[in-house]
Amino acid sequence: MTAYLIQVSVPNELLPENKNILDVQVSDLDGLFGQASIFF
């Protein structure tokens, strides 16, 4: 199993609630793919 630590910063001014999205896509050298999304 491989773990990834990702640090994200967001701007001071965001869109209204539930209109902001953070989408992360990761693929490794073996071609395995992972994706995560969060709305805030």
Buried (B, 14 or more C-beta within 10 A) or exposed (E): EEEEEEEEEEEEEEEEEEEEEEEEEEEEEEEEEEEEEEEE
